[in-house]
Amino acid sequence: MDSFLHRYRNVSVLFVAIVAQIAAIAWQVRQDNDVPLLRVWAVSAVTPVATAIENIRSSAFGIFGDFFAGHGSRDETRTLRADRDRLRLENQLLKDQLATAQQANALAGFAKQSPSKMIGARVIGMTTGMGTHSVLIDRGSFSGVEKGMAVVTPDGIVGKVLQVYKFASQVLSVTDAGFAASVESQKNHTRGVMKGLGNSSAKVDYVPSGQKVDVGEVFYTSGDDRVFPRGMPAGKVTSVKDGATFQEIYIDPFAAEATPEEVFVLVDPVHQQIPEAPPPDSPVFLAPDTQTSADTPETPSKGTQADQLVDQYKKIGAAQNHEFGQGATVPNFNLKVPGVNAPMGSAGASGGSGARSASGGILSSAAGSVARAATGGSGIVRRVPVAATGGSGAVHIAPRPVGVSGLSR
Amino acid sequence: MATGHHILVDDARQVRRARYPKWVLFVVPLTALLIQIYLPLFETLRFVSKIDLPLLVTIYFALMSRSQLRGLAIGLVLGLAQDSFSRFYIGMYGLCKTMVGYMSASVGMQFDVEHPFVRMMLCLVFYLFHQFLYWVLQRAVLDQPVGFNMVGEALLAVINALIGVAIFHFLDKLRVRE
């Protein structure tokens, strides 16, 4: 027996190693769990180094890379050259600071605008294999990140948290073959399931053949999957083919166009409205900064549209000294109350359709708050398409903020 | 380098196990892993994700160690480390690289593994073998509907083999001189 084992020792060890790993995989599949200790060791070994490299790169490489690349002409005097280089270095430093500040402002604007509670994180690593895409971020359980949380940028959804370690997390990318999220199209409100394809694109499954989806249409998260809140941009349709039962819809995920440097983990996601699709030929203008406008209606409180409507009705009732639940009288809900459902300064004029004017007020308020958030601090002006709604001046909310493409590497 | 044009072992020197400083055995695999996960973050360096550096490192150390157990061990460790960063279950890369490490070491005892052509061919074959085995595991064990793009993988195998030869040449410089 001893001689047998000695003779076939190497093959025996190989056999044991293979059987052990197959058993480990089978156990993980069965338990729907893995061996966290190994991942923790590996991630703990690599994360500090990757974080350090990323910090050094982002703070120093840009400045010194451009500084050294900037050396050139030999004809200039040494003094002038030294001055030029010093000024160039200063200039580069200032540019870098400005870019960082602009980026921080854009991110802060997004975080401020979104009703969801979120944590900012930096991408420090990426893993790709056959059909797999995931990234490592520098926030983990220590910062409150939990498995299954949504990860987004102002451009759109990035993925969801797959594994959480103390100071890092692994995020499954939207382009991974195992990724899925429920989505809804902006224009035709067609619902489906967005799935990664393992390359840079994704597809939307389970859309019946009869339903209309246009090329160029934008898909937003529908909120049905309980991971991504409703209203986050997901991707733009690149091709649509009719199938026997379901359509073949391919989309370009917004956040996967380039790996983002910084992302947000949604700790407490809040649903938002999917913005209405702009009419095809509507003119586009740069919306004025509503922060300084005195006659902007009051920004509605957080909550659903129904909550906002209840709040509005309460204020209209209060304007008529009506106490809800007291007596059999009903207040006039069509009454225009300045700052509630009418601009400041106008009063009492009742619209032809109460429902339309009420919803118009909400849209105006929401548009105002979005525009404020978009311009607040960052100086970013968002393009808002005009859509006249019964003379109320209400505008559609623009689908997503612009001017934050500098986030991508 | 190779003696003459022979690719089979015909010299006692060719079957001698290469020795490396201990730090090399830690730093090189760790660097390979770091490069694999960090550089693809940059748009212009995205192609790095297509180069399986941990696999090339496994093949190199297994070939040069000329010991099946050492090859198996390095393949196992690097594979499991790579698994730790992938989204799949632990053991997928581990199993593939264990096999590659063992087989590389077995082949290393038959060929002159310092011959660039031998190295290139071994990298090419083992890359394809590794990818095929991983694909089989994905389909058979995880029931993932993933396709195997033979032409694409063959092209990547050639690129990996060429890069492997260059890396092997660099790693040769780290050997302990006898």
Interface residues (C-beta under 8 A of the other chain):
Chain A: R9 N10 V13 L14 A17 I18 Q21 I22 A24 I25 A26 Q28 V29 D34 V35 L38 R39 W41 A42 V43 A45 V46 V49 A50 I53 E54 V123 I124 G125 M126 T127 T128 G129 M130 G131 T132 S134 V135 L136 L162 Q170 L172 D176 A177 G178 G198 A258 T259 S408 R409
Chain B: L30 L33 L34 Q36 I37 Y38 P40 L41 F42 E43 S49 Q68 L69 L72 L76 L80 A81 D83 S84 F85 S86 R87 F88 Y89 I90 G91 M92 Y93 G94 L95 T98 M99 Y102 Q131 Y134 W135 L137 Q138 V141 L142 Q144 V146
